[in-house]
Amino acid sequence: MRNYLAAVAVMTLLLSACAGLITSGDKPLRYQAVIAGDPLTLARCVMRALNAETRPSMQLYHYRLQIYPDITATQIFAYDTRFLPYIYASNSPQNPDAIRDYTGSGPEVLNDVQEIGKPRYGYGFVLTIKQADHVSNHAAIKGDPYVSRITWNYLQACATASNR
């Protein structure tokens, strides 16, 4: 009986530790490049594409656009709605009858900020576009391989469209 309780305690601790690893920590850099175009225009184009996405695996995320005017940068966070504190059965993307009414759907403008922000919740990716000079930007995406690749392809398409 004593061995059984010890085994259950160890398994509980291991599962708790693994659950924490799923949502915390920094994710690896997947892509980075120098791209042409206005960072805000590119970010808004990517946001439009992400919000129009019909794949269930991409609809699982709540996309958040943050604008840093003082350092001429933008970020798009893809927060996993399974781990957000304000998601309930009535607005969960896993519920086909849900009404997606997440707070703060518009861009968040962060004035007087000199550093790029970090994610606050479990996330799928973070896309950062920072202006390098008048014509080029440094773009980088960190996160899960699947959603990062899809988002990177959207960014490339937006950059190509804006340079026509």
C-alpha positions as CSV (number, residue, x, y, z in Angstrom):
1,M,0.0,0.0,0.0
2,R,2.8,2.4,0.9
3,N,4.5,1.7,-2.5
4,Y,1.2,2.4,-4.3
5,L,0.8,5.8,-2.6
6,A,4.4,6.7,-3.4
7,A,3.9,5.7,-7.0
8,V,0.7,7.8,-7.2
9,A,2.5,10.8,-5.7
10,V,5.4,10.6,-8.1
11,M,3.1,10.2,-11.1
12,T,1.1,13.3,-9.9
13,L,4.3,15.3,-9.6
14,L,5.5,14.3,-13.0
15,L,2.2,15.1,-14.7
16,S,2.0,18.5,-13.0
17,A,5.6,19.3,-14.2
18,C,4.8,18.2,-17.7
19,A,1.6,20.2,-17.8
20,G,3.6,23.3,-16.9
21,L,6.0,22.7,-19.7
22,I,3.2,22.7,-22.3
23,T,2.2,26.3,-21.7
24,S,5.3,27.9,-20.3
25,G,8.8,28.7,-21.5
26,D,10.2,30.3,-24.5
27,K,9.5,28.6,-27.9
28,P,12.2,28.2,-30.5
29,L,12.8,30.6,-33.4
30,R,11.3,29.1,-36.5
31,Y,11.9,31.7,-39.2
32,Q,13.6,35.0,-39.6
33,A,14.3,37.3,-42.6
34,V,14.6,40.8,-43.8
35,I,11.4,41.8,-45.7
36,A,10.3,45.0,-47.4
37,G,7.2,47.0,-46.5
38,D,5.6,49.0,-43.7
39,P,5.6,46.9,-40.5
40,L,2.1,47.9,-39.5
41,T,0.7,47.3,-43.0
42,L,2.3,43.8,-43.0
43,A,1.0,43.0,-39.5
44,R,-2.6,44.1,-40.4
45,C,-2.4,42.0,-43.6
46,V,-1.3,38.9,-41.6
47,M,-4.0,39.5,-39.0
48,R,-6.7,39.7,-41.7
49,A,-5.4,36.4,-43.1
50,L,-5.3,34.7,-39.7
51,N,-8.8,35.9,-38.8
52,A,-10.1,34.6,-42.1
53,E,-8.5,31.2,-41.5
54,T,-10.9,28.2,-41.7
55,R,-8.7,25.4,-40.4
56,P,-9.9,24.3,-37.0
57,S,-6.3,24.0,-35.8
58,M,-5.8,27.7,-36.5
59,Q,-9.2,28.8,-35.2
60,L,-8.1,27.5,-31.8
61,Y,-6.0,30.7,-31.3
62,H,-6.9,34.2,-30.3
63,Y,-4.7,36.6,-32.3
64,R,-3.5,39.8,-30.6
65,L,-1.8,42.6,-32.5
66,Q,0.5,44.9,-30.4
67,I,1.9,48.1,-31.9
68,Y,5.0,49.8,-30.6
69,P,5.2,53.2,-32.3
70,D,8.3,54.4,-30.4
71,I,10.5,51.6,-31.6
72,T,8.6,51.1,-34.9
73,A,7.7,47.4,-34.3
74,T,4.6,45.2,-34.3
75,Q,3.9,41.8,-32.8
76,I,1.2,39.3,-33.3
77,F,0.6,36.8,-30.5
78,A,-1.4,33.6,-31.1
79,Y,-2.8,32.7,-27.7
80,D,-4.1,29.2,-27.2
81,T,-7.7,29.7,-26.2
82,R,-7.6,26.5,-24.1
83,F,-5.4,28.4,-21.6
84,L,-6.8,31.9,-21.6
85,P,-8.6,33.0,-18.4
86,Y,-11.6,34.7,-20.2
87,I,-12.6,31.7,-22.4
88,Y,-15.8,29.9,-21.3
89,A,-18.0,27.3,-23.0
90,S,-20.1,30.0,-24.6
91,N,-17.2,31.6,-26.5
92,S,-14.7,28.7,-26.8
93,P,-13.6,27.9,-30.4
94,Q,-14.1,24.2,-29.5
95,N,-17.8,24.9,-29.2
96,P,-19.4,25.0,-32.7
97,D,-22.3,27.2,-31.3
98,A,-19.9,29.7,-29.6
99,I,-19.9,33.4,-30.1
100,R,-16.3,34.5,-30.4
101,D,-16.4,37.8,-28.4
102,Y,-12.9,38.0,-27.0
103,T,-12.0,41.2,-25.2
104,G,-9.7,43.6,-27.0
105,S,-10.1,42.4,-30.6
106,G,-8.5,45.6,-31.9
107,P,-4.8,46.4,-32.0
108,E,-3.2,47.4,-28.7
109,V,-1.0,50.5,-29.1
110,L,1.8,50.6,-26.5
111,N,3.3,54.1,-26.3
112,D,6.5,54.9,-24.4
113,V,7.6,51.3,-24.5
114,Q,11.2,50.7,-25.4
115,E,11.3,46.9,-25.3
116,I,9.3,44.3,-27.2
117,G,6.8,42.4,-25.0
118,K,6.7,38.8,-24.0
119,P,3.7,36.5,-24.2
120,R,1.4,36.5,-21.1
121,Y,-0.3,33.1,-21.6
122,G,0.2,29.8,-23.5
123,Y,0.8,30.6,-27.1
124,G,1.2,29.0,-30.5
125,F,3.5,31.7,-32.0
126,V,4.8,35.2,-31.7
127,L,5.5,37.1,-34.9
128,T,7.7,40.2,-34.5
129,I,8.2,42.7,-37.3
130,K,10.7,45.5,-36.4
131,Q,11.6,48.3,-38.9
132,A,15.3,48.2,-39.8
133,D,15.4,51.2,-42.1
134,H,13.0,53.1,-44.4
135,V,12.5,50.2,-46.7
136,S,13.2,47.0,-44.8
137,N,12.1,45.2,-41.6
138,H,13.5,42.3,-39.5
139,A,10.8,39.7,-39.2
140,A,11.0,36.7,-36.9
141,I,8.6,34.1,-35.7
142,K,8.9,31.9,-32.6
143,G,6.5,29.1,-31.8
144,D,5.0,25.8,-32.8
145,P,6.2,24.5,-36.2
146,Y,2.7,24.1,-37.8
147,V,1.1,27.4,-37.0
148,S,4.4,29.3,-37.4
149,R,4.8,27.9,-41.0
150,I,1.3,28.9,-41.9
151,T,1.7,32.4,-40.5
152,W,5.1,32.8,-42.1
153,N,3.6,32.0,-45.5
154,Y,0.9,34.6,-44.9
155,L,3.7,37.2,-44.1
156,Q,5.6,36.3,-47.2
157,A,2.4,36.7,-49.3
158,C,1.6,40.1,-47.6
159,A,5.2,41.3,-48.3
160,T,4.9,40.3,-51.9
161,A,1.6,42.0,-52.3
162,S,2.7,45.2,-50.7
163,N,5.8,45.5,-53.0
164,R,3.8,45.4,-56.2
